[in-house]
Amino acid sequence: MDKPDTTIKFQLSPDEINKIVDKYYEFEIDNISVVHKDLGTIVIEDNCMIMPKLYTILCQSKTKLQDIQIDEGCDDLSLGDVKRGKSVKLFLNFVRAIVKSKPEINNAPQSDIIYK
């Protein structure tokens, strides 16, 4: 809270980039295309009622603009979004594992915010 904002710069190797791209297609993220008409975005619907909703946003592929919102903290996905939601969560976990392996991330200053 009393520390300044931190910007952490890190590089992805060509191999890491290729692995991320491969997983993007393996998990068929490129095929997720149903757009929520009111938001202009793809929303992975869930049945969780916890508020406020904290969405993770995944966007932009090489071939098309995608804006996908998912509440990663909710595993009670709506019936029509179970497959899409699981694919997005697997992809995000894969990317997160690569990012967390970076020394720049591991050596970043710790937040002093108290969570309850």
ABEGO torsion letter per residue (X at the ends): XABBBBBBBBBBBAAAAAAAAAAAAAAGAAABABBBAAAGBBBBBBABABOBBBBBBBBEBAABBBBBBBBAABABBBAAAAAAAAAAAAAAAAAAAAAAABAAAAABBBBABBBX
